[in-house]
Amino acid sequence: MSIGHTLLGLLEKGPRHGYDLKRAYDERFGQDRPLHYGQVYTTLSRLLKNGLIQEAGVEAGDGPDRKRYAITDAGVTDVEGWLSTPEKPEPYLQNTLYTKVVLALLSGRSADDVLDTQRGAHLDLMRKLTKRKADGDLADQLICDHALFHLEADLRWLELTAARLGRLKTEVAR
């Protein structure tokens, strides 16, 4: 996810302080990976330098003065371009799990154990996400659905690989 584009999108509703942007980001997108303040201010500095945002005033607070930032026309255009550009589908042709299965076979270890261990980890995470989905709001439900669909695809691959393990072992041995 592009943090810069996300912050720009959040600024489209109106000027905000860095702290407000961090809080809004974390509430909407950062449940599992909240932003660090350093990321926010580094990103804001880059957006300011690139002319995508501008300072919209300074307010005195309990601590240091708080700068408000507003999106510029160039920033709006940038967000529009980002939103209309599809993300590159990632086929994951050489992922770590595949590598572990092949290395287990090459070394004489049990690839079935690798697959079983991974299946257990996937199922555990799926149970946690299903509970989180049941307890969450619509945004949380959508995030969990996205993750669950990916995990389900991984599980199908694990099952298919387990079914073809004999053939794969023969091919790897050559």
C-alpha positions as CSV (number, residue, x, y, z in Angstrom):
1,M,0.0,0.0,0.0
2,S,1.2,3.5,-0.8
3,I,1.3,5.4,2.4
4,G,1.8,8.7,0.6
5,H,-1.3,8.1,-1.6
6,T,-3.3,7.0,1.4
7,L,-2.4,10.2,3.3
8,L,-3.2,12.3,0.3
9,G,-6.6,10.6,0.1
10,L,-7.2,11.3,3.8
11,L,-6.3,15.0,3.2
12,E,-9.0,15.3,0.5
13,K,-11.6,15.7,3.2
14,G,-9.8,18.8,4.5
15,P,-6.6,20.0,6.2
16,R,-5.2,17.9,9.0
17,H,-2.3,17.7,11.4
18,G,0.2,14.8,11.1
19,Y,-1.2,13.3,14.4
20,D,-4.7,13.4,13.0
21,L,-3.5,11.7,9.8
22,K,-1.8,8.9,11.7
23,R,-4.9,8.3,13.8
24,A,-7.2,8.3,10.8
25,Y,-4.8,5.9,8.9
26,D,-4.5,3.6,11.9
27,E,-8.3,3.5,12.4
28,R,-9.0,2.7,8.7
29,F,-6.0,0.8,7.5
30,G,-3.5,0.1,10.2
31,Q,-5.2,-2.4,12.5
32,D,-2.4,-4.9,12.0
33,R,0.4,-2.5,11.0
34,P,-0.1,1.0,12.5
35,L,2.1,3.7,11.2
36,H,5.0,5.1,13.1
37,Y,5.0,8.8,13.6
38,G,8.3,9.0,11.8
39,Q,6.7,7.4,8.7
40,V,3.9,10.0,8.8
41,Y,6.2,13.0,9.1
42,T,8.8,11.7,6.6
43,T,6.0,11.0,4.1
44,L,4.4,14.5,4.7
45,S,7.9,16.1,4.1
46,R,8.2,14.2,0.8
47,L,4.7,15.2,-0.3
48,L,5.4,18.8,0.6
49,K,8.6,18.8,-1.3
50,N,6.9,17.3,-4.3
51,G,4.1,19.9,-4.3
52,L,1.3,17.4,-3.5
53,I,0.5,19.1,-0.2
54,Q,1.0,22.5,1.3
55,E,1.1,23.9,4.8
56,A,-2.3,25.2,5.8
57,G,-1.5,26.9,9.1
58,V,0.2,26.3,12.4
59,E,-1.5,26.0,15.8
60,A,0.0,26.2,19.2
61,G,-0.6,23.1,21.3
62,D,0.5,21.7,24.6
63,G,3.8,20.7,23.0
64,P,5.4,21.8,19.8
65,D,3.4,23.9,17.3
66,R,1.3,21.7,15.1
67,K,1.3,22.2,11.3
68,R,-1.8,21.6,9.3
69,Y,-1.4,20.2,5.8
70,A,-3.8,20.5,2.9
71,I,-3.8,18.6,-0.4
72,T,-3.0,20.6,-3.6
73,D,-4.5,20.3,-7.0
74,A,-1.5,18.3,-8.0
75,G,-2.1,16.0,-5.1
76,V,-5.7,15.5,-6.1
77,T,-4.6,14.6,-9.6
78,D,-2.0,12.2,-8.2
79,V,-4.5,10.4,-6.0
80,E,-6.9,10.2,-9.0
81,G,-4.2,8.6,-11.1
82,W,-3.3,6.1,-8.4
83,L,-6.9,5.1,-7.8
84,S,-7.5,4.5,-11.5
85,T,-4.4,2.4,-12.0
86,P,-4.9,-1.3,-11.3
87,E,-2.5,-3.0,-9.0
88,K,-0.2,-5.5,-10.7
89,P,-1.5,-9.0,-10.0
90,E,1.1,-11.0,-8.2
91,P,1.3,-14.6,-9.4
92,Y,3.7,-15.7,-6.7
93,L,5.4,-18.2,-9.0
94,Q,8.4,-18.8,-6.7
95,N,7.2,-18.4,-3.1
96,T,9.0,-19.5,0.1
97,L,6.6,-22.4,0.8
98,Y,7.3,-24.0,-2.6
99,T,11.0,-23.6,-2.0
100,K,10.7,-25.3,1.4
101,V,8.8,-28.2,-0.1
102,V,11.4,-28.8,-2.8
103,L,14.3,-28.4,-0.3
104,A,12.7,-30.9,2.0
105,L,12.5,-33.4,-0.8
106,L,16.1,-32.7,-1.9
107,S,17.4,-33.2,1.6
108,G,15.4,-36.3,2.3
109,R,13.2,-34.6,4.9
110,S,9.5,-34.9,5.0
111,A,7.7,-32.5,2.6
112,D,4.5,-33.8,4.1
113,D,5.5,-32.4,7.5
114,V,6.3,-29.1,5.9
115,L,2.9,-29.0,4.2
116,D,1.1,-30.2,7.4
117,T,2.8,-27.6,9.6
118,Q,1.9,-24.9,7.1
119,R,-1.7,-26.1,6.8
120,G,-2.0,-25.9,10.6
121,A,-0.7,-22.3,10.6
122,H,-3.1,-21.3,7.9
123,L,-6.1,-22.9,9.7
124,D,-5.1,-21.2,12.9
125,L,-4.9,-17.8,11.3
126,M,-8.2,-18.4,9.5
127,R,-9.9,-19.2,12.8
128,K,-8.6,-15.9,14.3
129,L,-9.7,-13.9,11.2
130,T,-13.1,-15.5,11.2
131,K,-13.6,-14.5,14.9
132,R,-12.3,-11.0,14.1
133,K,-14.6,-10.8,11.2
134,A,-17.6,-11.8,13.3
135,D,-16.8,-9.2,15.9
136,G,-15.8,-6.4,13.6
137,D,-17.4,-3.6,11.7
138,L,-17.9,-3.7,7.9
139,A,-14.4,-2.4,7.1
140,D,-12.9,-5.1,9.4
141,Q,-15.1,-7.7,7.7
142,L,-13.9,-6.7,4.3
143,I,-10.3,-6.8,5.3
144,C,-10.7,-10.2,6.9
145,D,-12.6,-11.5,3.8
146,H,-9.7,-10.5,1.6
147,A,-7.2,-12.3,3.8
148,L,-9.4,-15.3,4.2
149,F,-9.8,-15.7,0.4
150,H,-6.0,-15.6,0.0
151,L,-5.6,-18.2,2.7
152,E,-8.2,-20.4,1.2
153,A,-6.3,-20.3,-2.1
154,D,-3.1,-21.2,-0.3
155,L,-4.9,-24.1,1.4
156,R,-6.1,-25.4,-2.0
157,W,-2.5,-25.2,-3.2
158,L,-1.3,-27.1,-0.1
159,E,-3.8,-29.9,-0.8
160,L,-2.9,-30.1,-4.4
161,T,0.8,-30.2,-3.7
162,A,0.3,-32.9,-1.1
163,A,-1.7,-35.0,-3.6
164,R,1.2,-34.5,-6.2
165,L,4.0,-35.0,-3.7
166,G,5.0,-38.4,-5.1
167,R,5.4,-37.1,-8.6
168,L,7.2,-34.0,-7.4
169,K,9.6,-36.2,-5.4
170,T,10.4,-38.2,-8.5
171,E,11.0,-35.1,-10.6
172,V,13.1,-33.4,-8.0
173,A,15.3,-36.5,-7.6
174,R,16.2,-36.4,-11.3
